[in-house]
């Protein structure tokens, strides 16, 4: 098995307080296939994973293996630890002001957002547990920046593993674990089907959050008048960020937000970053799925939700539920 893992480019490590080994000894349920759930990356669109899990549960489908990349690791960790219900309640209460408050913006370091404020909140809100003690088998995917290797996190702190997997390049700072800098798992394995199979899943249900979004929110035209654009920006997270920052330090905020959002003729940093990530993850997902397709692929329609619109939980969760309901006959057939 170790030779096979290495051939897939996955380092087989075990280090105190860090990472990195996959255990493939998973107990099978008599007469039923072992179901694995591969939750993909996609930033704010990841709240759709909550809807997917809820709809599967209502249909009597209970995955025993949960793997996630980036936001998929966050939701998957809450599910595997038995904390999905309180987590969902918190997610549904999020407003755009809450999202801004949890983002410890920095202008130096490896990312626009440090991420420690959100991590500390998670520790206070849900506590921290060791992955090995979870009631469900769980693993998160991250990327080792120095080697470009895929890393499977299945031991140690659950929150640290999730934080590493969610370190979106350019946005969140990378995570140092065991002397290695780890970043977003979506860079190498946006929908970790291969990890589910390595952990013993016989039927893999995969959730791809990026199937319909390439180029869909690459905005190149914006109203020139700030008064004329106020109403439109009220429904846009970056517009709200603009307003919030401008209230505190208007001159610097105008300059910074102009760079982030772009102008009427040029795209902003977030437009370029999100579109580039969408293209990259979509292409990587297609390539990996061609070689190792899941038994069931769920693709919620999420193109209307932007990279950082975490306050759109209601819409995203409903999209996840709809995706399951649409594919439910195929899901039940695969399990049978």
Protein Blocks (a to p, Z undefined) as FASTA:
>chain_A
ZZmmmmnopacdddehiamcccfbdcddehiacddddddeeijmlmmmmmmmmmmmmnop
acfbdcdehjlmmmmmmmmnopmmmmmmmmmmpcfklmmmmpccdfedjbfblolmmmmm
mmmmnopadfklpmbdcddddddfklopacddfehjfklmmmmmmmcghkaccddeehia
cddfklmombafklmmmnopabdcdddfklmmgoklccfbdcfblklmmmmmmmpmklmm
mmmmmmmmmmlmmmmmmmmnopfkbccfklmmmmmmmmmmmmmmmmmmmmmccfbdcddd
fklpcfklmmlmmmmmmmmmmmmmmmmmmmmmmmZZ
